[in-house]
Amino acid sequence: MTRAQNLDTRAHPETLALCIQAPYNKTKNIQSYFDEFFNLIKSNGTLYDHALIVKLREIHPNTFLTPGKLEEVREFCAEKNIKQVIISEPLTAQQERKIEDYIGCIVVDRTMLILDIFKKAAHSAEGKMQVEVAYLEHKKTRLAGKGIHLEQQRGTIGVMSGFGETLKEKEKRFIENLINKINRQLHQLQTRRDTQRKQRIASKVPHLCLIGYTNAGKSTIINALTKASVLAEDKLFATLDTTTRELYIDGAKKGLISDTVGFIQYLPHKLIDAFKSTLSELQYASLLLHVIDCADPDWQVHIEVVHEILQDLEVDKPVLYVFNKADRLNEEELATFNVAIEAYEPRVLIAATSKPGIEPLIAYLRTWHG
């Protein structure tokens, strides 16, 4: 059974959610980070039976976990009859194999978990292809060491695969051919998008793009501003596909506004690479509306995550900080929060779920000129 199949099954095996506090993790509230990990598992529709927290002072290059912590996990899995372990951190292929071999369980790391969520959440043809490319790139790194049968020789004289080609090499070649095929299809879609973008730029239509950490409320905002019907759930990565709508303020057209995929800590680079064609739209935006969930205790870390990804994408555009979900703060929390956000300019404080709550954003856009 593959990891993806295993995550999809309803008659799930005994599963452990392994929460790791790694030394590189800059989250101030580690419980908030673990809660996000639990929400990832929930968003994937996966059930877990046990949770275990492990604090690491260093990362072992071969097994990620240090020998003592690895033994602790192995003993826990043996005692609880664990068959599958979902880990809060991204692992290398070697680390994943070493842990699996030692504890005798299927291991699903953070990257595979997020990829699986993306596969289920993508609905458009382009979104599905982008996720599939990322999934195949990840799978390609996991071919080594998956059983001795992959090392057996299959090639014979006169066959296309060539003499001595292993099953692993054959499967890798098949995956690479499939990736190339999908990338060609994505390139055609990118060409079409470039044409539409050139037409928009020529007509001088301003373009606003919503960006932000996942579940910050971007879809709720675009629905409130445009009366669109973008799926807005209290769920990580509820929407992946870009939605673009005309934006009217007081009956006057202000331009176009687009929703984009949400970001998250340690978002797999394979996914960033796969979505670069879609996210390239940010480079041509007139204004970025950076949406932040101000009720989340790690909102500052979330801002940093988005800034880092924008730098990776080489996007440098005017930004309006949109602090959302202000209605979830009491008066004392709101007063403290208003002091904490003084450094972020320009900014608005809103609650996108109500008409009065979103008015500060509408007021800003009313006077904004792209």
C-alpha positions as a printed NumPy array, in Angstrom:
array([[  0.   ,   0.   ,   0.   ],
       [  1.411,   3.397,  -0.975],
       [  1.464,   6.376,   1.364],
       [ -1.155,   8.245,  -0.659],
       [ -3.441,   5.214,  -0.701],
       [ -2.859,   4.714,   2.995],
       [ -3.838,   8.282,   3.802],
       [ -7.003,   7.904,   1.757],
       [ -8.322,   4.765,   3.4  ],
       [-11.197,   5.052,   5.857],
       [-10.446,   1.782,   7.633],
       [ -7.243,   3.436,   8.769],
       [ -4.394,   1.604,  10.491],
       [ -3.38 ,   2.557,  14.03 ],
       [ -1.829,   5.974,  13.414],
       [  0.513,   8.196,  15.401],
       [  0.757,  11.959,  14.909],
       [  4.393,  12.687,  15.768],
       [  4.86 ,  16.333,  16.737],
       [  8.492,  17.417,  16.601],
       [  9.838,  20.619,  18.122],
       [ 12.869,  21.079,  15.906],
       [ 15.713,  23.513,  16.704],
       [ 15.136,  25.399,  13.436],
       [ 11.475,  26.091,  14.272],
       [ 11.099,  29.81 ,  15.02 ],
       [  7.464,  29.573,  16.118],
       [  6.998,  31.391,  19.426],
       [  3.985,  29.316,  20.403],
       [  4.941,  25.717,  19.651],
       [  1.482,  24.45 ,  20.601],
       [  0.052,  26.655,  17.837],
       [  2.429,  24.963,  15.385],
       [  1.307,  21.532,  16.585],
       [ -2.342,  22.586,  16.316],
       [ -1.641,  23.577,  12.713],
       [ -0.155,  20.119,  12.133],
       [ -3.279,  18.485,  13.586],
       [ -5.376,  20.697,  11.291],
       [ -3.332,  19.533,   8.303],
       [ -4.13 ,  15.937,   9.197],
       [ -7.797,  16.852,   9.666],
       [ -7.889,  18.765,   6.369],
       [ -6.634,  15.624,   4.656],
       [ -9.519,  13.641,   6.092],
       [ -7.103,  11.392,   7.978],
       [ -7.684,  10.032,  11.468],
       [ -4.98 ,   9.557,  14.072],
       [ -5.21 ,   7.544,  17.279],
       [ -2.275,   8.863,  19.29 ],
       [ -0.124,  11.987,  19.472],
       [  3.439,  12.14 ,  20.727],
       [  5.575,  15.258,  21.218],
       [  9.34 ,  15.025,  20.774],
       [ 11.741,  17.913,  21.39 ],
       [ 15.022,  17.837,  19.48 ],
       [ 18.15 ,  19.808,  20.304],
       [ 19.806,  18.739,  17.075],
       [ 18.883,  17.091,  13.775],
       [ 20.535,  13.774,  12.968],
       [ 21.544,  13.872,   9.278],
       [ 20.601,  10.23 ,   8.59 ],
       [ 17.511,   9.72 ,  10.727],
       [ 16.38 ,  13.28 ,  11.579],
       [ 15.604,  12.02 ,  15.088],
       [ 18.558,  11.453,  17.395],
       [ 19.2  ,   7.801,  18.371],
       [ 17.618,   8.187,  21.81 ],
       [ 14.468,   9.87 ,  20.464],
       [ 14.235,   7.331,  17.643],
       [ 14.269,   4.502,  20.18 ],
       [ 11.615,   6.318,  22.219],
       [  9.366,   6.482,  19.159],
       [ 10.036,   2.834,  18.291],
       [  9.055,   1.702,  21.789],
       [  5.888,   3.822,  21.704],
       [  4.895,   2.374,  18.329],
       [  5.511,  -1.188,  19.519],
       [  3.485,  -0.627,  22.697],
       [  0.525,   0.952,  20.877],
       [  0.713,  -1.344,  17.82 ],
       [  1.234,   1.674,  15.541],
       [  1.281,   0.947,  11.79 ],
       [  1.565,   4.474,  10.402],
       [  3.398,   7.568,  11.664],
       [  2.617,  11.049,  10.334],
       [  5.492,  13.418,  11.125],
       [  5.124,  17.174,  11.486],
       [  8.404,  17.888,   9.665],
       [  9.708,  17.445,   6.105],
       [ 12.185,  14.577,   5.725],
       [ 14.748,  13.639,   3.13 ],
       [ 14.24 ,  10.351,   1.31 ],
       [ 17.082,   8.79 ,   3.31 ],
       [ 15.704,   9.985,   6.648],
       [ 12.269,   8.63 ,   5.787],
       [ 13.665,   5.199,   4.865],
       [ 15.887,   4.999,   7.944],
       [ 13.008,   5.82 ,  10.294],
       [ 10.719,   3.327,   8.576],
       [ 13.317,   0.581,   8.777],
       [ 13.988,   1.232,  12.463],
       [ 10.453,   1.607,  13.825],
       [  8.788,  -0.821,  11.4  ],
       [  5.979,   1.571,  10.412],
       [  4.915,   3.478,   7.315],
       [  6.178,   7.067,   7.626],
       [  4.362,  10.043,   6.104],
       [  6.269,  13.322,   6.396],
       [  4.963,  16.895,   6.242],
       [  5.711,  17.183,   2.521],
       [  3.705,  14.087,   1.606],
       [  0.84 ,  15.182,   3.848],
       [  0.608,  18.607,   2.18 ],
       [  0.937,  17.077,  -1.286],
       [ -1.941,  14.743,  -0.491],
       [ -4.098,  17.676,   0.673],
       [ -3.275,  19.593,  -2.499],
       [ -4.181,  16.585,  -4.677],
       [ -7.626,  16.465,  -3.079],
       [ -8.195,  20.229,  -3.086],
       [ -7.246,  20.969,  -6.716],
       [-10.278,  21.135,  -9.006],
       [ -9.217,  22.927, -12.178],
       [ -7.268,  21.078, -14.855],
       [ -4.289,  23.375, -14.317],
       [ -4.364,  22.973, -10.542],
       [ -4.481,  19.195, -10.831],
       [ -1.548,  19.179, -13.246],
       [  0.531,  21.487, -11.04 ],
       [ -0.008,  19.264,  -8.013],
       [  0.695,  16.125, -10.04 ],
       [  4.066,  17.502, -11.148],
       [  4.999,  18.225,  -7.52 ],
       [  3.783,  14.776,  -6.442],
       [  5.77 ,  13.016,  -9.171],
       [  8.913,  15.023,  -8.367],
       [  8.557,  13.936,  -4.746],
       [  7.898,  10.322,  -5.707],
       [ 10.999,  10.292,  -7.905],
       [ 13.197,  11.01 ,  -4.873],
       [ 11.604,   8.097,  -3.008],
       [ 12.362,   5.376,  -5.572],
       [ 15.685,   4.352,  -4.059],
       [ 15.577,   1.636,  -1.44 ],
       [ 11.932,   0.677,  -1.837],
       [ 12.575,  -3.028,  -2.06 ],
       [ 15.201,  -5.235,  -3.639],
       [ 12.92 ,  -5.927,  -6.597],
       [ 13.699,  -2.428,  -7.857],
       [ 17.35 ,  -3.36 ,  -8.12 ],
       [ 16.802,  -6.522, -10.158],
       [ 17.934,  -6.449, -13.764],
       [ 15.223,  -6.407, -16.407],
       [ 17.002,  -5.382, -19.571],
       [ 17.738,  -7.847, -22.359],
       [ 19.341,  -7.477, -25.766],
       [ 17.125,  -5.707, -28.255],
       [ 14.646,  -4.   , -25.894],
       [ 14.217,  -0.215, -25.726],
       [ 15.012,   0.034, -22.046],
       [ 18.538,  -1.117, -22.742],
       [ 20.581,  -3.969, -21.366],
       [ 20.922,  -3.938, -17.646],
       [ 18.363,  -1.226, -16.893],
       [ 16.949,  -1.729, -13.417],
       [ 13.282,  -1.447, -12.55 ],
       [ 14.155,   1.622, -10.523],
       [ 15.736,   3.288, -13.544],
       [ 12.778,   2.293, -15.708],
       [ 10.272,   3.735, -13.265],
       [ 12.318,   6.906, -12.872],
       [ 12.408,   7.337, -16.655],
       [  8.649,   6.778, -16.834],
       [  8.054,   9.436, -14.15 ],
       [ 10.366,  11.932, -15.872],
       [  8.546,  11.397, -19.197],
       [  5.217,  11.948, -17.465],
       [  6.494,  15.131, -15.787],
       [  7.715,  16.447, -19.14 ],
       [  4.348,  15.688, -20.742],
       [  2.425,  17.529, -18.019],
       [  4.867,  20.461, -18.115],
       [  4.263,  20.821, -21.864],
       [  0.522,  21.052, -21.195],
       [  1.132,  23.581, -18.413],
       [  3.318,  25.613, -20.77 ],
       [  0.396,  25.876, -23.197],
       [ -1.817,  27.176, -20.396],
       [  0.934,  29.589, -19.345],
       [  1.128,  30.918, -22.918],
       [ -2.624,  31.521, -22.857],
       [ -2.323,  33.318, -19.506],
       [  0.529,  35.467, -20.839],
       [ -1.668,  36.515, -23.764],
       [ -4.521,  37.466, -21.412],
       [ -2.077,  39.346, -19.189],
       [ -0.68 ,  41.337, -22.131],
       [ -4.218,  42.318, -23.104],
       [ -4.954,  43.439, -19.539],
       [ -1.708,  45.417, -19.275],
       [ -2.386,  47.051, -22.647],
       [ -5.843,  48.098, -21.456],
       [ -4.272,  49.43 , -18.219],
       [ -6.697,  47.54 , -15.983],
       [ -5.383,  47.511, -12.366],
       [ -4.973,  44.055, -10.862],
       [ -5.133,  43.299,  -7.158],
       [ -3.981,  39.94 ,  -5.758],
       [ -4.925,  38.44 ,  -2.405],
       [ -2.031,  36.647,  -0.75 ],
       [ -1.45 ,  35.26 ,   2.71 ],
       [ -1.095,  32.316,   5.022],
       [ -3.554,  29.502,   4.506],
       [ -6.915,  29.908,   6.236],
       [ -6.4  ,  33.651,   6.789],
       [ -9.703,  34.46 ,   5.058],
       [ -8.728,  35.354,   1.469],
       [-11.687,  33.523,  -0.095],
       [-14.099,  35.151,   2.352],
       [-12.745,  38.576,   1.372],
       [-13.041,  38.032,  -2.389],
       [-16.588,  36.756,  -1.864],
       [-17.473,  39.847,   0.193],
       [-15.922,  42.275,  -2.312],
       [-17.232,  40.721,  -5.53 ],
       [-20.215,  38.57 ,  -4.498],
       [-18.284,  35.602,  -5.843],
       [-18.891,  32.066,  -4.595],
       [-15.369,  30.9  ,  -3.869],
       [-15.294,  28.004,  -1.404],
       [-14.574,  29.523,   2.006],
       [-14.108,  26.939,   4.744],
       [-12.375,  26.951,   8.116],
       [ -9.913,  24.494,   6.657],
       [ -6.294,  24.594,   5.525],
       [ -5.932,  24.854,   1.727],
       [ -9.702,  24.869,   1.168],
       [ -9.082,  26.487,  -2.228],
       [ -6.092,  26.092,  -4.532],
       [ -7.368,  27.278,  -7.874],
       [ -6.9  ,  30.943,  -8.721],
       [-10.144,  32.916,  -8.996],
       [-10.248,  36.293, -10.757],
       [-13.245,  38.642, -10.59 ],
       [-14.037,  42.216, -11.561],
       [-13.869,  44.558,  -8.578],
       [-16.448,  47.328,  -8.229],
       [-16.509,  49.906,  -5.437],
       [-19.655,  52.079,  -5.233],
       [-20.591,  50.921,  -8.718],
       [-17.279,  52.036, -10.262],
       [-14.899,  49.436, -11.634],
       [-11.566,  49.52 ,  -9.793],
       [ -9.948,  46.645, -11.706],
       [ -9.587,  42.907, -11.286],
       [ -8.974,  40.981,  -8.068],
       [ -7.534,  37.469,  -7.794],
       [ -7.39 ,  34.946,  -4.996],
       [ -4.233,  32.807,  -4.745],
       [ -3.162,  29.623,  -3.023],
       [ -2.427,  30.028,   0.668],
       [  1.085,  29.634,   2.064],
       [  2.242,  27.677,   5.102],
       [  5.442,  27.103,   7.071],
       [  7.826,  24.715,   5.321],
       [  5.672,  24.622,   2.209],
       [  7.354,  22.039,  -0.037],
       [  9.594,  23.721,  -2.597],
       [  8.274,  21.258,  -5.174],
       [  4.845,  22.825,  -4.716],
       [  6.206,  26.365,  -4.964],
       [  7.991,  25.398,  -8.176],
       [  4.862,  23.711,  -9.561],
       [  2.686,  26.753,  -8.814],
       [  5.21 ,  29.327, -10.062],
       [  3.356,  29.721, -13.357],
       [  0.188,  30.642, -11.449],
       [  1.979,  32.703,  -8.814],
       [  3.848,  34.602, -11.532],
       [  0.663,  36.687, -11.73 ],
       [  1.842,  38.372,  -8.526],
       [  4.75 ,  39.949, -10.402],
       [  2.283,  41.923, -12.533],
       [ -0.061,  42.957,  -9.731],
       [ -0.811,  46.613,  -9.052],
       [ -1.383,  45.886,  -5.367],
       [ -0.964,  42.873,  -3.088],
       [ -3.557,  42.481,  -0.346],
       [ -1.637,  40.54 ,   2.303],
       [ -4.314,  38.914,   4.471],
       [ -3.344,  38.002,   8.047],
       [ -5.398,  36.155,  10.661],
       [ -4.92 ,  38.499,  13.617],
       [ -6.54 ,  35.998,  15.989],
       [ -3.755,  33.494,  15.379],
       [ -1.032,  33.791,  18.064],
       [  1.647,  33.183,  15.399],
       [  0.476,  35.944,  13.035],
       [  3.927,  37.556,  12.965],
       [  5.567,  34.274,  11.929],
       [  2.912,  33.91 ,   9.231],
       [  3.802,  37.338,   7.846],
       [  7.468,  36.33 ,   7.729],
       [  6.595,  33.09 ,   5.902],
       [  4.714,  35.021,   3.22 ],
       [  7.551,  37.57 ,   2.903],
       [ 10.079,  34.761,   2.438],
       [  8.02 ,  33.088,  -0.291],
       [  7.526,  36.4  ,  -2.09 ],
       [ 11.301,  36.915,  -1.997],
       [ 11.773,  33.399,  -3.4  ],
       [  9.381,  34.289,  -6.217],
       [ 11.199,  37.639,  -6.688],
       [  7.964,  39.561,  -6.18 ],
       [  8.34 ,  43.177,  -5.025],
       [  5.023,  45.006,  -5.267],
       [  3.062,  47.535,  -3.18 ],
       [  1.395,  45.774,  -0.236],
       [ -1.653,  46.536,   1.889],
       [ -1.674,  44.554,   5.128],
       [ -5.218,  43.308,   5.719],
       [ -5.552,  42.129,   9.308],
       [ -8.637,  39.914,   9.268],
       [-10.791,  38.236,  11.956],
       [-10.572,  41.213,  14.312],
       [-13.994,  40.206,  15.644],
       [-12.337,  37.253,  17.387],
       [-10.347,  39.552,  19.695],
       [-11.78 ,  41.038,  22.87 ],
       [-11.28 ,  44.72 ,  23.717],
       [ -8.101,  44.161,  25.712],
       [ -6.579,  41.892,  23.044],
       [ -7.548,  44.361,  20.328],
       [ -5.867,  47.26 ,  22.133],
       [ -2.643,  45.256,  22.508],
       [ -2.843,  44.102,  18.888],
       [ -3.239,  47.643,  17.554],
       [  0.059,  48.555,  19.187],
       [  1.792,  45.448,  17.793],
       [  0.823,  46.19 ,  14.179],
       [  1.957,  49.831,  14.11 ],
       [  5.035,  48.867,  12.064],
       [  2.931,  47.441,   9.234],
       [  1.936,  50.193,   6.822],
       [ -0.389,  50.688,   5.079],
       [ -2.872,  48.475,   6.917],
       [ -6.543,  47.938,   7.629],
       [ -8.194,  45.969,  10.417],
       [-11.3  ,  44.067,   9.332],
       [-13.731,  41.23 ,   9.996],
       [-14.569,  39.929,   6.523],
       [-17.629,  37.943,   7.58 ],
       [-19.805,  41.042,   8.043],
       [-20.59 ,  44.088,   5.918],
       [-19.589,  46.609,   8.636],
       [-16.508,  44.523,   9.401],
       [-15.105,  44.716,   5.86 ],
       [-15.869,  48.439,   5.432],
       [-12.298,  49.599,   6.348],
       [-10.952,  47.635,   3.363],
       [-13.635,  49.   ,   1.046],
       [-12.861,  52.521,   2.285],
       [ -9.175,  52.055,   1.475],
       [ -9.92 ,  50.693,  -2.01 ],
       [-12.372,  53.521,  -2.613],
       [ -9.531,  56.055,  -2.555],
       [ -6.862,  53.745,  -4.031],
       [ -5.702,  54.425,  -7.582],
       [ -3.819,  51.691,  -9.402]])
